[in-house]
């Protein structure tokens, strides 16, 4: 999966007055886009930005007819299909079923060439929490960063955890297992791209928490 990221930061300032003393108050929003290349076949992707419409229909615009999105519900998948420009996405719940930063979905590119999907929105900031249930789930970083899952992205790892990265070249999963604190990851700690999601298997429910700022 190839991704290209451009983040544009804008600062908005306002003045507040308390106890006859002027105090500047600043609010910073970072907005931009992420281009994610979908290989022919299945791709396990994330929504790396908070957009104005985070539904399946809103996220996957300008895709070829026949594109499918599979959203994992804990036991199986809900399938959404883009029929054509006239009929749009089916079923109709594609307009309301959302995928937020921190989640992920499979996307099937039914063409023979790469298809680029552009995600537009705001970078999540502040104190972020991404609940992870026991068992299998699809998860991703809540902020558009690439790096080692635990070391760089703060994934809450525990003994016995497993992570499955879908390999678009082989059409199979690459498996990464965290044995314990002494042995660490086998065969290695997984590296995750911007716009990429992974399957996670946890023995106990937890939360993937981060405190993030574009200025930090």
Buried (B, 14 or more C-beta within 10 A) or exposed (E): BEBEBEBEEEEEEEEEEEEEEEEEEEEBEBBBBBBBBBBBBBBBBBBBBBBEEBBBBBBBEEBEEEBBBBBBEEEEBBBBBBEEEEEEBEEEEBBEBBBBBBBBBBBBBBBEEEBEBEBBBBBBBEEBEBEBEEEBBBBBBBBBBBBBBBEBBBBEBEEEBBBBBBEBEEEEBBBBBBEEEEEEBEEEBBBBBBBBBBBBBBEEEBEBEBEBEEEE
